[in-house]
Amino acid sequence: MNQVALVTGAGQGLGQRFCARLLAAGFDVVVSDRDLALAQAAAKALGGRTLAVKLDVGKKADFEQALAQVIEHFGALHVVVNNAAVTKTTPLMQISPEEFDAVVGLNLRSVFLSCQVLGAHLAEAGYGRIINMASLAGQNGGTATGAHYAASKGAIVTLTKIFAKEFAARGVTVNAIAPGPIDSPAVHAAVPAERMQGLLANIPVQRLGDADFLGDLIVQLARPEAYFTTGATWDVNGGLFMR
Ligand SMILES: NC(=O)c1ccc[n+]([C@@H]2O[C@H](COP(=O)([O-])OP(=O)(O)OC[C@H]3O[C@@H](n4cnc5c(N)ncnc54)[C@H](O)[C@@H]3O)[C@@H](O)[C@H]2O)c1
Protein backbone atom coordinates (compact mmCIF):
# COMPACT_ATOMS: atom_id res chain seq x y z
CA MET A 1 0.00 0.00 0.00
CA ASN A 2 1.21 3.51 -0.82
CA GLN A 3 1.71 6.10 1.88
CA VAL A 4 -1.20 8.57 2.04
CA ALA A 5 -0.65 12.33 2.48
CA LEU A 6 -3.33 14.96 3.20
CA VAL A 7 -2.64 18.61 2.34
CA THR A 8 -4.91 21.38 3.67
CA GLY A 9 -5.68 24.47 1.58
CA ALA A 10 -4.54 22.56 -1.48
CA GLY A 11 -7.11 23.94 -3.92
CA GLN A 12 -4.55 26.33 -5.36
CA GLY A 13 -1.25 28.07 -4.61
CA LEU A 14 1.59 26.30 -2.82
CA GLY A 15 -0.68 23.56 -1.49
CA GLN A 16 -1.45 22.35 -5.00
CA ARG A 17 2.26 22.37 -5.89
CA PHE A 18 3.04 20.36 -2.74
CA CYS A 19 0.45 17.77 -3.82
CA ALA A 20 2.20 17.46 -7.19
CA ARG A 21 5.58 16.76 -5.55
CA LEU A 22 4.04 14.24 -3.14
CA LEU A 23 2.34 12.44 -6.06
CA ALA A 24 5.61 12.42 -8.01
CA ALA A 25 7.30 10.85 -4.97
CA GLY A 26 4.74 8.02 -4.94
CA PHE A 27 2.30 9.16 -2.26
CA ASP A 28 -1.47 8.90 -2.61
CA VAL A 29 -2.71 12.45 -2.03
CA VAL A 30 -5.78 13.94 -0.37
CA VAL A 31 -6.37 17.38 -1.87
CA SER A 32 -8.39 19.26 0.74
CA ASP A 33 -9.75 22.80 0.82
CA ARG A 34 -12.66 24.64 2.38
CA ASP A 35 -13.88 25.10 -1.19
CA LEU A 36 -14.72 21.58 -2.44
CA ALA A 37 -15.05 22.68 -6.09
CA LEU A 38 -11.54 24.17 -5.91
CA ALA A 39 -10.19 20.96 -4.35
CA GLN A 40 -11.91 18.84 -7.01
CA ALA A 41 -10.56 20.98 -9.86
CA ALA A 42 -7.05 20.81 -8.36
CA ALA A 43 -7.29 17.04 -7.91
CA LYS A 44 -8.45 16.64 -11.52
CA ALA A 45 -5.58 18.80 -12.79
CA LEU A 46 -3.09 16.82 -10.69
CA GLY A 47 -4.46 13.46 -11.87
CA GLY A 48 -3.18 10.22 -10.42
CA ARG A 49 -4.07 8.83 -7.03
CA THR A 50 -5.89 11.80 -5.55
CA LEU A 51 -9.01 12.28 -3.45
CA ALA A 52 -10.64 15.70 -3.14
CA VAL A 53 -12.30 16.46 0.19
CA LYS A 54 -13.95 19.49 1.77
CA LEU A 55 -12.04 20.54 4.87
CA ASP A 56 -12.53 23.94 6.49
CA VAL A 57 -9.52 24.02 8.82
CA GLY A 58 -11.36 26.21 11.32
CA LYS A 59 -13.80 23.38 12.10
CA LYS A 60 -12.96 20.35 14.24
CA ALA A 61 -15.86 18.38 12.75
CA ASP A 62 -14.41 18.88 9.25
CA PHE A 63 -11.13 17.24 10.32
CA GLU A 64 -13.08 14.30 11.76
CA GLN A 65 -15.18 13.96 8.59
CA ALA A 66 -12.16 14.29 6.30
CA LEU A 67 -10.32 11.61 8.28
CA ALA A 68 -13.29 9.24 7.94
CA GLN A 69 -13.41 9.88 4.16
CA VAL A 70 -9.68 9.25 3.79
CA ILE A 71 -9.81 6.00 5.75
CA GLU A 72 -12.80 4.83 3.70
CA HIS A 73 -11.12 5.70 0.39
CA PHE A 74 -7.43 4.88 0.96
CA GLY A 75 -7.59 2.74 4.12
CA ALA A 76 -4.97 4.77 6.01
CA LEU A 77 -3.40 8.17 6.58
CA HIS A 78 0.33 8.70 7.14
CA VAL A 79 1.23 12.33 6.37
CA VAL A 80 -0.49 15.65 7.12
CA VAL A 81 0.64 18.96 5.63
CA ASN A 82 -0.97 21.89 7.48
CA ASN A 83 -0.75 24.41 4.66
CA ALA A 84 -4.04 26.38 4.73
CA ALA A 85 -3.85 29.93 6.06
CA VAL A 86 -5.21 33.41 5.57
CA THR A 87 -2.65 36.08 4.72
CA LYS A 88 -3.48 39.71 5.52
CA THR A 89 -1.29 42.76 5.07
CA THR A 90 -3.30 45.34 7.07
CA PRO A 91 -0.99 47.95 8.68
CA LEU A 92 -0.38 47.26 12.40
CA MET A 93 -2.34 50.11 13.95
CA GLN A 94 -5.30 49.57 11.63
CA ILE A 95 -5.93 45.93 12.54
CA SER A 96 -9.32 45.66 14.25
CA PRO A 97 -9.82 43.27 17.18
CA GLU A 98 -12.17 41.23 14.95
CA GLU A 99 -9.62 40.93 12.15
CA PHE A 100 -6.88 40.03 14.65
CA ASP A 101 -9.03 37.24 16.09
CA ALA A 102 -10.05 36.01 12.63
CA VAL A 103 -6.47 35.67 11.33
CA VAL A 104 -4.86 34.30 14.50
CA GLY A 105 -7.92 32.16 15.12
CA LEU A 106 -7.81 30.47 11.73
CA ASN A 107 -4.05 30.14 11.24
CA LEU A 108 -3.28 28.91 14.74
CA ARG A 109 -6.47 27.04 15.58
CA SER A 110 -6.21 25.09 12.30
CA VAL A 111 -2.80 23.64 13.22
CA PHE A 112 -4.00 22.93 16.75
CA LEU A 113 -7.15 21.12 15.54
CA SER A 114 -5.28 19.20 12.86
CA CYS A 115 -2.56 18.01 15.25
CA GLN A 116 -5.20 17.09 17.82
CA VAL A 117 -7.59 15.20 15.52
CA LEU A 118 -5.33 13.82 12.77
CA GLY A 119 -2.30 13.63 15.09
CA ALA A 120 -4.23 11.47 17.56
CA HIS A 121 -5.13 9.10 14.72
CA LEU A 122 -1.50 8.86 13.56
CA ALA A 123 -0.25 8.31 17.13
CA GLU A 124 -2.83 5.57 17.61
CA ALA A 125 -1.58 3.89 14.43
CA GLY A 126 2.02 4.28 15.66
CA TYR A 127 3.34 6.19 12.65
CA GLY A 128 2.95 9.62 11.09
CA ARG A 129 4.54 12.74 9.70
CA ILE A 130 3.06 16.19 10.31
CA ILE A 131 4.46 19.22 8.50
CA ASN A 132 3.21 22.68 9.49
CA MET A 133 3.62 25.68 7.22
CA ALA A 134 4.97 28.48 9.38
CA SER A 135 6.70 31.53 7.85
CA LEU A 136 9.75 33.74 8.03
CA ALA A 137 7.23 36.36 9.25
CA GLY A 138 6.85 34.34 12.45
CA GLN A 139 10.59 34.64 13.07
CA ASN A 140 11.39 38.24 12.06
CA GLY A 141 7.98 39.85 12.62
CA GLY A 142 7.21 40.08 8.90
CA THR A 143 7.84 42.70 6.28
CA ALA A 144 4.99 42.71 3.75
CA THR A 145 2.57 40.71 5.92
CA GLY A 146 0.46 41.86 8.88
CA ALA A 147 1.18 41.53 12.61
CA HIS A 148 -1.66 39.05 13.12
CA TYR A 149 -0.35 36.81 10.33
CA ALA A 150 3.23 37.02 11.66
CA ALA A 151 2.17 36.36 15.26
CA SER A 152 0.09 33.34 14.21
CA LYS A 153 3.03 31.91 12.28
CA GLY A 154 5.38 32.41 15.26
CA ALA A 155 2.94 30.54 17.46
CA ILE A 156 2.78 27.67 14.92
CA VAL A 157 6.50 27.11 15.60
CA THR A 158 5.66 26.78 19.30
CA LEU A 159 2.72 24.42 18.68
CA THR A 160 5.00 22.34 16.46
CA LYS A 161 7.35 21.77 19.42
CA ILE A 162 4.49 20.98 21.81
CA PHE A 163 2.90 18.36 19.53
CA ALA A 164 6.34 16.99 18.60
CA LYS A 165 6.96 16.23 22.28
CA GLU A 166 3.47 14.78 22.69
CA PHE A 167 3.84 12.30 19.81
CA ALA A 168 7.61 11.61 19.75
CA ALA A 169 7.49 8.22 21.43
CA ARG A 170 4.61 7.04 19.22
CA GLY A 171 6.28 7.28 15.83
CA VAL A 172 4.85 10.63 14.81
CA THR A 173 7.15 13.52 13.96
CA VAL A 174 5.98 17.14 13.80
CA ASN A 175 8.08 19.72 11.96
CA ALA A 176 7.55 23.23 10.64
CA ILE A 177 8.80 24.94 7.51
CA ALA A 178 9.41 28.71 7.63
CA PRO A 179 9.63 30.06 4.08
CA GLY A 180 10.55 33.56 3.02
CA PRO A 181 8.87 34.96 -0.11
CA ILE A 182 8.25 32.15 -2.59
CA ASP A 183 7.56 32.50 -6.32
CA SER A 184 3.81 31.93 -5.88
CA PRO A 185 0.46 33.50 -6.80
CA ALA A 186 0.10 34.93 -3.24
CA VAL A 187 3.42 36.79 -3.41
CA HIS A 188 2.74 38.11 -6.92
CA ALA A 189 -0.69 39.29 -5.75
CA ALA A 190 0.80 41.05 -2.70
CA VAL A 191 3.78 42.57 -4.52
CA PRO A 192 2.94 44.28 -7.82
CA ALA A 193 5.48 43.99 -10.66
CA GLU A 194 6.78 47.56 -10.11
CA ARG A 195 7.71 46.75 -6.48
CA MET A 196 9.23 43.35 -7.20
CA GLN A 197 12.77 44.65 -7.91
CA GLY A 198 12.79 46.38 -4.52
CA LEU A 199 11.73 43.15 -2.79
CA LEU A 200 14.38 41.11 -4.59
CA ALA A 201 17.10 43.67 -3.77
CA ASN A 202 16.43 43.06 -0.06
CA ILE A 203 16.80 39.27 -0.31
CA PRO A 204 20.45 38.23 0.15
CA VAL A 205 20.24 35.64 -2.67
CA GLN A 206 18.33 38.21 -4.82
CA ARG A 207 15.66 35.72 -5.93
CA LEU A 208 12.27 34.42 -4.77
CA GLY A 209 12.12 30.91 -3.34
CA ASP A 210 11.11 27.88 -5.40
CA ALA A 211 7.77 26.19 -4.60
CA ASP A 212 8.91 22.79 -5.85
CA PHE A 213 11.93 22.89 -3.56
CA LEU A 214 9.52 23.39 -0.64
CA GLY A 215 7.46 20.49 -1.97
CA ASP A 216 10.54 18.29 -2.08
CA LEU A 217 11.45 19.32 1.47
CA ILE A 218 7.96 18.23 2.52
CA VAL A 219 8.51 14.90 0.75
CA GLN A 220 11.82 14.53 2.59
CA LEU A 221 10.20 15.23 5.97
CA ALA A 222 7.33 12.89 5.07
CA ARG A 223 9.56 9.86 4.54
CA PRO A 224 9.99 7.13 7.19
CA GLU A 225 13.73 7.96 7.19
CA ALA A 226 12.89 11.41 8.63
CA TYR A 227 12.22 9.84 12.05
CA PHE A 228 15.10 11.73 13.73
CA THR A 229 13.93 15.27 12.98
CA THR A 230 11.04 16.48 15.09
CA GLY A 231 10.00 19.76 16.66
CA ALA A 232 12.27 21.53 14.18
CA THR A 233 11.65 24.57 12.03
CA TRP A 234 13.25 24.38 8.60
CA ASP A 235 14.31 27.79 7.27
CA VAL A 236 13.97 28.42 3.51
CA ASN A 237 14.36 32.18 3.22
CA GLY A 238 17.15 33.18 0.83
CA GLY A 239 19.32 34.35 3.72
CA LEU A 240 16.78 36.85 5.09
CA PHE A 241 16.96 35.28 8.56
CA MET A 242 19.93 33.35 9.87
CA ARG A 243 19.93 31.65 13.26
N1 LIG B 1 3.67 32.15 -0.61
C1 LIG B 1 4.67 32.42 0.20
O1 LIG B 1 5.65 33.07 -0.18
C2 LIG B 1 4.66 31.93 1.61
C3 LIG B 1 5.70 32.33 2.47
C4 LIG B 1 5.69 31.88 3.77
C5 LIG B 1 4.69 31.03 4.22
N2 LIG B 1 3.71 30.67 3.37
C6 LIG B 1 2.67 29.77 3.89
O2 LIG B 1 2.45 28.71 2.98
C7 LIG B 1 1.09 28.32 2.98
C8 LIG B 1 0.50 28.40 1.59
O3 LIG B 1 0.71 29.69 1.08
P1 LIG B 1 0.08 30.19 -0.31
O4 LIG B 1 0.98 31.24 -0.80
O5 LIG B 1 -0.23 29.03 -1.18
O6 LIG B 1 -1.27 30.86 0.24
P2 LIG B 1 -2.65 31.06 -0.53
O7 LIG B 1 -3.35 32.17 0.19
O8 LIG B 1 -2.40 31.21 -2.01
O9 LIG B 1 -3.40 29.69 -0.32
C9 LIG B 1 -4.01 29.38 0.89
C10 LIG B 1 -4.95 28.23 0.69
O10 LIG B 1 -5.63 28.00 1.92
C11 LIG B 1 -7.01 27.83 1.64
N3 LIG B 1 -7.78 28.22 2.83
C12 LIG B 1 -7.96 29.45 3.36
N4 LIG B 1 -8.77 29.38 4.43
C13 LIG B 1 -9.11 28.07 4.56
C14 LIG B 1 -9.92 27.35 5.47
N5 LIG B 1 -10.60 27.97 6.47
N6 LIG B 1 -10.00 26.01 5.34
C15 LIG B 1 -9.34 25.37 4.36
N7 LIG B 1 -8.59 26.00 3.43
C16 LIG B 1 -8.47 27.33 3.56
C17 LIG B 1 -7.31 28.69 0.42
O11 LIG B 1 -8.45 28.25 -0.25
C18 LIG B 1 -6.02 28.47 -0.39
O12 LIG B 1 -6.12 27.33 -1.21
C19 LIG B 1 0.40 29.26 4.00
O13 LIG B 1 0.37 28.65 5.26
C20 LIG B 1 1.31 30.46 4.03
O14 LIG B 1 1.22 31.18 5.23
C21 LIG B 1 3.66 31.10 2.08
The ligand as a Gaussian input file, in Angstrom:
#p B3LYP/6-31G(d) Opt

LIG

0 1
 N        3.671000      32.150000      -0.612000
 C        4.673000      32.424000       0.198000
 O        5.647000      33.073000      -0.182000
 C        4.661000      31.934000       1.611000
 C        5.696000      32.331000       2.466000
 C        5.694000      31.879000       3.773000
 C        4.695000      31.030000       4.219000
 N        3.707000      30.667000       3.367000
 C        2.669000      29.770000       3.888000
 O        2.452000      28.712000       2.976000
 C        1.085000      28.320000       2.979000
 C        0.505000      28.404000       1.590000
 O        0.709000      29.692000       1.081000
 P        0.085000      30.185000      -0.307000
 O        0.984000      31.236000      -0.801000
 O       -0.232000      29.027000      -1.182000
 O       -1.271000      30.857000       0.241000
 P       -2.648000      31.062000      -0.529000
 O       -3.350000      32.165000       0.192000
 O       -2.397000      31.212000      -2.006000
 O       -3.403000      29.692000      -0.318000
 C       -4.011000      29.383000       0.892000
 C       -4.949000      28.234000       0.689000
 O       -5.633000      28.004000       1.916000
 C       -7.010000      27.830000       1.638000
 N       -7.779000      28.223000       2.831000
 C       -7.958000      29.451000       3.362000
 N       -8.774000      29.378000       4.428000
 C       -9.110000      28.067000       4.562000
 C       -9.919000      27.350000       5.474000
 N      -10.599000      27.969000       6.472000
 N      -10.004000      26.013000       5.343000
 C       -9.342000      25.375000       4.355000
 N       -8.589000      26.002000       3.431000
 C       -8.473000      27.335000       3.555000
 C       -7.307000      28.686000       0.422000
 O       -8.452000      28.246000      -0.254000
 C       -6.021000      28.469000      -0.386000
 O       -6.122000      27.329000      -1.205000
 C        0.395000      29.259000       4.001000
 O        0.366000      28.653000       5.260000
 C        1.314000      30.457000       4.026000
 O        1.224000      31.181000       5.231000
 C        3.660000      31.096000       2.078000

